[in-house]
């Protein structure tokens, strides 16, 4: 048994979600991404003496929405606190956050382990707070510069129980959160731009032990795959230290994505170091049952519900349904296609295949796709009734319809002259040519190698440049070989 299998990892995640509000958490400053440094600030977000913060109702609603989606209990009486620490990107010298009354308590996230089995990861809390500014280390040769545009942006922090055991489970957890916030339209989930950020608290203990080991926090993971890589490395690092007789130090570490390694940043702070005390300038936020019902009515259908409906109502496989619901806009587009065509599997294949490939090639999102679902339904029906082959549809008709989305699929079939050729005498001639070209293969087929049927059919289709009706081709090839 290798050393790593003697230990169990204990992992808890803290995920910061930057909320898509029009203004900051406690001021009217804009939160537009990409503005020039230090242009989205005011005396309130910079904490000048005499200024007073004010609640952002939209941020509170979005936090409630996330909590309801994760089966959390909504706190009715919400107080705020000051978290005190000194760092250059914190202009006030403290952060407004929630300490003893998080807006959401409990809840769970369903994750898939390495063997595909689902398990719940329970949540401790989701609380509201404001973001810090951004330190910029690569703009000046000698000094670190600070952009305060982000300072004060509305955040929620999701804190999980330490119930995650592997990097794969952490990957699944963050993926589920990212998908959920996108469905709810409360965050774009872009880790590369920092609107979704994840910190991992990692420790190890002997298998079978209930005693927690010394915890290490890892930061600076700017993609979901890097979350998994950092955790896997850190588990291995801690095991090697313990096996060598060393001691794990409680610290905060960064992650080097190029090297795939973690590195020490600083000694880990304790809760007492932050000197939390009640925020004196903000009154409590009171949430009523009526407020909760209003938020519920604004919520869209959630991914898990959509997955269950797609497998039950449309007969899609686990894989197909999972791929579709991974993106809300793709799932919604699929549903519009099947309103016009009941060929559910074919509709799924077009959305997750040709359409997604086209979008990737052109750096577009599904919401930017300019072809109406009815056009895709028309293509499916033309293939199904034998008007056009799937090959011609995917290679010629689909590219044409992306260029001329106002034209019907039938119009473009006529313009491109790609309708299936149903002239049996023409197809019979091609069949005879192909069989004459492969006499030894014909003999092998007659001796029982029936898999060669695909070769003959493919060659006939190639000779007709994809225009022959595949059903007629199959029928005539079989007849000629009998």
N, C-alpha and C positions, 0 to 999 in steps of 0.2 A: 504493500500500500504506500503510495507516495504521500509526502508530508501534508500536502494541501487537503487531502481527504480526511485527515485527522481533525480538521477544524471546520467550524460552521461560521459563515459570515453573518453579521447582524447589521442591517443597513436601513437607515431612515432617510427619506428625501425631504428637502425643503425646496419648493418650486415657487418662484416669484412670477406672477402673471401681471403684465402691464396692461391696464384696462383701456379700452378704446373709447375714452371720453373726449369731449371737445375741449375741455379745459383741465387744469390740474386738480389734485385732490382737495386743496384748501385755498385755492385762489383762481382768478379768472384767466391766468396766463394760458396761451395756446400751447398745445402739445404736438404741433405739426412736426413730423419726422423730416430730418434733412435740412432744417433751417440753419442759417449761419450761426456760429457759436455765440452764446450769450445774447441772443436776440429774443428769446422766449422767457423773459424773466421780469420780475417787478419787485417792488420793495417788500411785498408780502412773501413771495417765494424765497427771497433772500433774507427774510427774518429781521428787517430793520426795526429798531425800537418804536413802539407805539402802533405797529400794524397788527391786525387781527385776522386769523384764518376763518374760513367759512366752509360748511359742508358742501360736498358735491353730490347732489341727489342721484345723478346717473351712476356714479361709482358705487353707491350703496345698493342700488338696484342690481347692478351687474354682479356684485359680490353675493347677493341673495340668490340670484339665478344660478350661479355656480354651485352654491351650497345645496340648493334644492335638487339640482341635477346629480349630485353626489350623495343624496340621502342624508344630508346633515340636518341637525336641529338649528333653527334660526334663533339667535339671541334677541330678545325683545328690548332689552335695556343695554345700549352700547356706550361704554365710556372710552375715552382716548387717553393715551399716556405719552410722556416724553421719554425717549430712549436716548440717553446722553452719552456721546462719545465724540472725540475730536478727530476729524480727518478733513483733508482739504476739500473733498467733494461734498461736504455737508455744511452748507453756508450758515445755518442757524446754530450749529454746535449741538443740535439734537434732532431726532427724527420723530415726527408724530406717527404713532402706531397704536395698536390695541394690545394690551397686556393681559388683564384679568377678565375681560369680557369680549372674546373674539366673536365676530358676527356669526360664524358657523362653528358648531361643535359636533365632533364625530363625523360619521359618513364613511364611505368606502370606495375603493377603486378596484375593479376586477382586472386581474392581469393573467397572462398565460405564462406558465413555466416552460422550461426547455422541452418537456415532453408534450406540450400543447394542452395540458390540463389547466382549467381556470381555477384561480383562488382569489379570495378577497384580501386586499391590503387595507386595513382600517386607517382612518385619519384621526389625528388628535384634534386639529382645528384648522380653520381658515380665517385669517384676520386681515383687516384693512390697514394700509399704511401708505406713506409717501416714498417715492424713489429718491435716490441721491443724485448728484451731478455725475459727470463722467470725467475721469482723469485721462489725459492724453499724453502718452509717453513718447510718441514718435513724431511730434510736430516741431520740436525744438531740440537742438543738439545737447543742450546743457540743462534745461529745465523741464519739469512736468507742468503742463498747462491743464486748466480745468474749464470744462464747458458746463455751465449751470442750466442749460436748456431743459435737461431731463429732471432736474431737482424739483421735487414736489409733484411729479406725475403720479397718478393714482395706481396703486398696486394692491393685489391680494397675495398673501403668502399661504401656500398649502403645506401643511406639516403632516407627514405620515407617521404612523407608529413604526417602530423598528422591526418590521415584519418581513422585509424584503431579504432574500437570501442569496441572490445571484445577480450578476450584471444583466443577464437576460430578463429577469423579472423587473429590474429597474428600467430597462429599455422599454418594456411593455407598459410600465406605469406612466412614464413620461409621454409615450406615444398616445396613450389613452387620454391623458390630460390635454395634450395639444389638440387632438381631434375634437374633444369636447368643447374647448374654448372657441374653436373655429365654428363649430355647429351653433354655439350660442351667440356668435358674433360679438364676443366681449374682448377678443384679443386675436391678432393675426398669427400667433404662435411661432413667430420667426426667431429662432434662437440665435441665428447669425447676427441679427440686428439688435439683440438683447431684449426683445419684448417678452420673451419667455426665458427664464434663467433657472438653472437647477444647481443646488448644492447637495452633496451626499455626505452623510455621517456614517462612517464605516468602522466596525470593530470586528474582532474574531474571538472565538472561544472554542474550547474542545467540544467535539460532537457529544451531545448528551448533557452538557452543562447548562444550567440556567443562570449562571452569573455573567453579567456583561463584562466585556473587556474594555480596555482604554479606547476611547472614541477619537477618531481623526476626521476632520471636516475637509472635503475636497471641493474647490471652487474652480471657476474659469473653464467650464465645459460648454462649448458653444455649439454643440450639436447632440442629437440623441445618441448617435453612435459613439461619440466621445464620452458620454455618461457611462456607457457600458465599458468602454476601453479603460477609462480611469478607475472604475470600480474593480475590474478584473486585475489591473496592475496593482492596485493598493492592497487587495486581498493577498496576492502573491508576496508583496513586499512585507506585509505584517507577519505572514507565516514564516518567511525566511528569518526575520528578526527573532521571533519567539523560538524557532527551532535552533538558532545559534546561541540561545541563552540570553538574548538582549531584552530590552524593555521598550514597549511602544510609548511614545511621547504624545500627550494630548496637544494637538497643534492644528493650525489651518494650513492646508497645502494647496498649491496650484496644480494645473494639469498642462503639460507640454504636449500639444496634439501631434507635432512632428515626430517627437521621440517616443510618444506613447507612455510617458512617465510622469509621476507626480513629484513635486519639489516643495520644500518647506517655505512658508511665507511668514508665519508669526506664531507665537504662543497663543493657544486658544483662550478667548475671553470667557469668563463666567457670567451668569445672569446678574450677579451683584455688581459687576464692573460697570454696568450700564445705568445704574441709579435710576431705575424707573420711578416716576411719580405721576400723578394725574395731571393731564393737560388742563391748565387753568383757563385757557382762552376759548375752549370749545365746549358747548353744552352737550349733554348726552344725545345720542340719536335713538329715538323711540320707534320701534317697528311694531305695527299692529297686525292682527290677522287679516284685515282688509288689505294692507300693503302686500302681504305675502300672496294673497289670492290674485291681486293685480299683476304681480310679477309672474305667477304661474301661467296666466293667460297670455303673456307675451312670449313664452318659451316655445321654441320649435320642437318638432319630434326629435328625440335623442337617438344617437347611433345604435344603441342596443335594441331599442324598440324597432328601428328601421331594419336592422339585421334579422330579427325574428319574423318580421312581416315579409321580407324578401324571400326568406327560406320557406315560409309557410304558404304564402299566397302565390308566389311565382315559381316555386320549386327550384330555386337556385341552390347550388352547392354551398357548403361552408366557405370554400375558397372564393367563389364568385361573389357571394354576398359580402364577404369581408373586404375584398378589393373595391367593390362599389361604394360601400359606406365609409371607406377611409377618407373620402372627400365629399362633403355635403353637396356641392354643386353637381358632381358626377351622379350621385344618387338621385338627385332631383331631376336631372336631365333624363336619366334612364326611365324614371316614372312617367315622364312626358312622352317618351318614345312608345312605351307599352300601352299608353292610352289609345294610340293609333294602330298598334300592331300587337297581337297576342303571342308573338314569337319571342318569349321572354329570354331564352338562352341566347338567341341570335342578337337581340337588343343589347344584352350584357356584353357579348363579345365585341360588338361594334364600339360601345362606349369605352371599354377597358383596353381595346386593341387599337384599331385604326384611328379613332378619335384621339385617344390619349397620346398615341405616337405622334400625330400631327401637332398636338399642343406642345409636346416636349420639344419637337424640332423647331418650333417657332417661338419658344419661351413664353407661352401663353397659359393662362389658367382656364379651367372649364367655364368660368363665368364670362370669359372673353370669346368663347366659341360662337361664330356668327351664323352657323347653319341651324335651322330650326329642327326640333325633334321630328316634326312631320316628314321632313326630307329623308331622315335616316329610316323612318318607318317605311317610306316609299321604296327605298333601296332594298330593305329586307323583303318586302312583298314581291318586288321584281325578281329577286333571286329565287324566292319560294315558288313562284308560278312559272319559272323556267324562262322568263324573258331575257335574263342576262345571267352569266355565270358569276360565281363568287370572285373568281380571279379578275374578270373584267371589271366587276363592281369595285373591288378594292384597289386595283391598279390604275383604272382609268376614270370610272364614274365618280368615286369619292373625291379624288383630287380636283375634278372638274366642278363638283358641287361646292367645294370650299371656295372656288374662284367665282362661281356664279350662283350664290345661294338663293337668288330670287327665282331661278328656273326650277321646274319640277324635275324629278329624276327621269321620268319618261322622256321629257324634252331633250335632256342631255344624252340619253341613250340613242335617240334618233340622230342628234347632231354628230355624235361620235361614231355612229354606225357600229355599235358593239352588241346589238341584240343577238341572242342565240340563233345560230343557223339550225333550222329544223329540217332541212332538206336531206332526207334519208339517203338518197342516191349519192349525194355529194359526200356524206359522212361515210357511207359504205366504201366508197373509193379510197378515202383516207385510211380506213381500217385495213383494207387489203394491202395498201402500201406499207403500213407499219408492220403487219404480220410478215410480209415478204422481207422486210428489213431485218427482222430478228427470228430467223427460222429455228435457231438452236433454243431460243427462249420459248418459242411456241411448243417445241418438243418437251421442254422441261415442265411447262404448264400442263400439258396433256399427261405427263407422268406424275402429276400430283402437286406440283409447286404452284398452288393457286394464288399465292401472294403476288405473282407476276402480273396479275390483272391490272394493278395500279400502274405498272410500267407501260402497258399497252394503251390504257386510257389516257395517261399523261402525254404520251407521244402523239396520240391523235389530237388532243387538245392543243398541243404545241404547233402541230401542222396547220391547224385551223386558226391559229393566233388567238385562242381562247374564245372563239365565237360559236363553236359547236355546242349544242345542248348536251350537258354532261349525262343526263338520264338516257338520252338516245344513244350517246356514245357507248355507255356501259352496256346497254341492251344489245347493240349491234356487235360489240366486241365479243360478248358472251356467245351470241348466236354463231359468229364466225369461228369460234374456237370449239364449238360443240361437235 
